[in-house]
Amino acid sequence: MLMSIKRPLPAGSPLAFGESVTKGCIKNVLNNKKPAFWIVCGAVVVVVVAMVLLLTNPVQLLELPNETSVIVWAYVPGRSSVFPAMPIRFDIPFSSAHVTVDGGRLLLNDGISNRIDCGKEANCPASGYLLWMPLEYGASGSDDAVTGCILRFDITNDDGSPHKGTIHMEQLDKKERGVWYYNVSLAQTDTGLILVESDEPGGRCILKLP
């Protein structure tokens, strides 16, 4: 209470102890200890949001900067003896596979009927496989070849676990006797899948676990 005596206020002293009235001094001290209601509410909201963000665990795609899984595929247009579409097989126990492309179109071999033209989106059953054809429907009804595409796959395992990623297909500069060559590379995968080449008929490109 000695600080409440009337005298000049020392520099740096708290305002609460510069009061000349004891009652006012005590009231100021108590008021300074009361946090604002909206500040408390804001702090609670920040904590709740932070907890939600920390609890969520979205699928992280593993970038493969070197694109180590690379296959060179030859596209032979105009030859009836060679079907100009690259097969894509999934060597994984899966229940469903959803695939989209931004260029060319997808064909489905479901193991029952012949190849079904699915356009740019297809659902592949476990008994079948997909084929990618680098052709677009032209405005005049003709087909125009594309220089490549990005293929995105979303595969669901038998146990419900997913495999997601992208495959890049890019036309190479070289072209020999009407044959176009494409680089097929696995660009992204979230579960460590690899892309391999098979010598079996109709099994040119295979996605599998290492």
C-alpha positions in Angstrom: 0.0 0.0 0.0 3.0 2.3 0.3 2.9 2.7 -3.5 -0.6 4.4 -3.2 0.9 7.5 -1.5 0.6 10.6 -3.7 3.9 11.2 -5.3 5.4 11.4 -8.8 5.0 8.1 -10.7 8.4 6.5 -11.3 9.2 5.8 -14.9 8.3 2.2 -15.9 6.0 1.6 -13.0 2.7 -0.3 -13.7 -0.3 2.0 -13.9 -2.2 0.0 -11.3 0.3 1.0 -8.6 0.2 4.6 -9.5 -3.3 5.1 -8.1 -3.8 7.3 -5.1 -6.9 5.5 -4.1 -6.5 2.0 -2.7 -9.8 0.8 -4.0 -9.1 1.9 -7.5 -5.6 0.3 -7.3 -7.1 -3.1 -6.4 -9.8 -2.8 -9.0 -7.3 -2.2 -11.8 -5.2 -5.2 -10.7 -8.2 -7.5 -10.8 -9.5 -6.2 -14.1 -6.1 -6.7 -15.7 -6.2 -10.4 -14.8 -9.5 -11.0 -16.6 -9.1 -12.2 -20.2 -11.6 -11.1 -22.7 -14.3 -13.6 -23.5 -13.8 -13.5 -27.3 -10.1 -14.0 -26.9 -10.8 -17.3 -25.0 -13.3 -18.4 -27.7 -10.8 -17.6 -30.4 -8.1 -19.6 -28.7 -10.4 -22.6 -28.3 -11.3 -22.5 -32.0 -7.6 -22.4 -33.0 -6.8 -25.4 -30.9 -9.8 -27.4 -32.3 -8.8 -26.6 -35.9 -5.2 -27.5 -35.2 -6.3 -30.9 -33.8 -8.4 -31.7 -36.9 -5.6 -30.8 -39.2 -3.1 -33.0 -37.3 -5.5 -35.9 -37.2 -6.1 -36.0 -40.9 -3.7 -38.1 -42.9 -4.3 -37.7 -46.7 -2.7 -40.0 -49.2 0.8 -38.7 -50.1 2.0 -39.5 -53.6 5.7 -40.4 -53.8 7.3 -38.4 -56.5 9.8 -40.3 -58.7 11.9 -37.6 -60.2 14.1 -40.0 -62.2 11.1 -42.0 -63.6 13.1 -45.2 -63.3 10.3 -47.4 -64.6 10.4 -46.6 -68.3 9.2 -48.7 -71.2 9.5 -47.8 -74.9 6.4 -48.8 -76.8 6.2 -48.9 -80.6 2.9 -47.7 -82.1 2.4 -49.1 -85.6 -0.6 -47.4 -87.4 -2.0 -48.9 -90.6 -0.9 -52.5 -90.0 -3.8 -54.9 -89.6 -1.4 -57.5 -88.2 -0.6 -55.3 -85.2 -3.3 -53.9 -83.0 -2.2 -50.3 -82.3 -2.9 -50.1 -78.6 -0.7 -50.7 -75.6 -2.0 -53.2 -73.0 -1.9 -52.2 -69.4 -2.2 -55.0 -66.9 -2.4 -54.9 -63.1 -0.4 -57.7 -61.4 -2.0 -57.0 -58.0 -4.9 -58.8 -56.3 -7.5 -56.2 -56.8 -11.3 -55.8 -56.8 -11.6 -52.7 -59.1 -9.4 -50.4 -61.0 -10.5 -46.9 -62.2 -8.4 -45.3 -64.9 -8.6 -42.0 -66.8 -6.5 -40.4 -69.5 -6.3 -36.8 -70.8 -5.2 -37.9 -74.3 -6.0 -40.7 -76.6 -8.6 -43.3 -75.5 -8.9 -46.4 -73.4 -10.1 -49.8 -74.6 -11.3 -52.6 -72.2 -10.7 -56.3 -72.6 -13.0 -57.7 -69.9 -12.2 -61.3 -70.7 -15.7 -61.9 -72.1 -16.4 -59.7 -75.1 -13.8 -58.2 -77.5 -12.2 -54.8 -76.9 -14.7 -52.1 -75.7 -14.0 -48.5 -76.6 -14.3 -46.6 -73.2 -13.1 -43.2 -74.3 -11.1 -41.4 -71.6 -12.4 -43.2 -68.5 -12.7 -46.9 -67.7 -13.4 -49.3 -64.9 -11.4 -52.5 -65.2 -12.6 -55.7 -63.6 -10.1 -58.1 -62.0 -10.6 -60.6 -64.9 -9.7 -58.0 -67.6 -7.1 -55.5 -68.7 -6.9 -52.1 -70.4 -5.3 -50.9 -73.6 -4.3 -47.3 -74.4 -4.6 -46.1 -78.0 -3.0 -42.7 -78.9 -5.9 -41.7 -81.1 -8.5 -38.9 -80.7 -11.8 -38.6 -82.5 -11.4 -36.0 -85.1 -14.0 -33.4 -85.9 -14.6 -34.9 -89.4 -15.0 -38.4 -87.9 -11.4 -39.4 -88.6 -8.8 -40.3 -85.9 -5.9 -38.0 -85.1 -2.8 -39.4 -83.3 -1.8 -37.7 -80.0 1.8 -37.1 -78.8 1.1 -38.5 -75.4 -1.1 -38.4 -72.3 -1.2 -38.6 -68.5 -2.9 -41.8 -67.3 -4.2 -41.7 -63.7 -5.1 -45.0 -61.9 -7.0 -45.7 -58.7 -6.8 -49.4 -57.8 -8.6 -51.0 -54.9 -7.0 -54.1 -53.4 -9.0 -57.1 -52.3 -8.5 -56.0 -48.7 -9.8 -52.5 -49.5 -6.4 -50.7 -49.5 -5.9 -48.3 -52.4 -3.1 -47.8 -55.0 -3.0 -44.4 -56.7 -0.6 -42.8 -59.2 0.1 -41.5 -62.6 1.8 -42.9 -65.8 3.2 -40.6 -68.4 3.2 -41.5 -72.1 5.2 -39.3 -74.4 6.0 -39.6 -78.0 9.7 -39.7 -78.9 11.3 -37.7 -81.6 12.4 -40.7 -83.6 10.0 -42.2 -86.2 11.1 -45.1 -88.4 9.1 -46.4 -91.4 5.8 -45.1 -90.1 6.4 -46.5 -86.6 6.0 -44.0 -83.7 7.8 -44.7 -80.4 6.5 -43.7 -77.0 8.2 -43.5 -73.6 5.9 -45.0 -71.0 7.0 -44.1 -67.4 5.6 -44.4 -63.9 5.7 -40.8 -62.6 3.8 -41.1 -59.3 2.8 -43.9 -56.9 1.7 -43.8 -53.3 2.5 -47.5 -52.5 5.8 -48.1 -54.3 4.3 -49.8 -57.4 6.7 -50.4 -60.3 6.2 -50.6 -64.0 7.7 -53.5 -65.9 7.7 -54.8 -69.4 6.5 -58.3 -70.2 7.4 -60.5 -73.2 4.1 -62.3 -73.0 1.7 -61.5 -75.9 -0.7 -58.7 -74.9 1.2 -58.0 -71.7 3.4 -55.1 -72.7 3.1 -52.9 -69.6 2.5 -54.3 -66.1 1.9 -52.5 -62.8 3.0 -54.6 -59.9 4.5 -54.5 -56.4 8.3 -54.9 -56.2 
